[in-house]
Amino acid sequence: MNHGCIGCKLCEKVCPSEAIKVNSIDKKAEIETSQCLQCTYCQKVCPKDAIH
């Protein structure tokens, strides 16, 4: 996750494995890599290209 995250939650909404959660404190997305399916849906919807 890149520091460009704006906490919009678009990635969280499209993640089929619910591997992404937006931290309620700093409003940044966090990816649980062990749950990630590598589908790239999150990358496609990120308006800031913050997911690599």
Secondary structure, DSSP 8 states (H G I E B T S, - for coil): --TT-----HHHHH-TT--EEE-TTT--EEE-TTT-----HHHHH-TT----
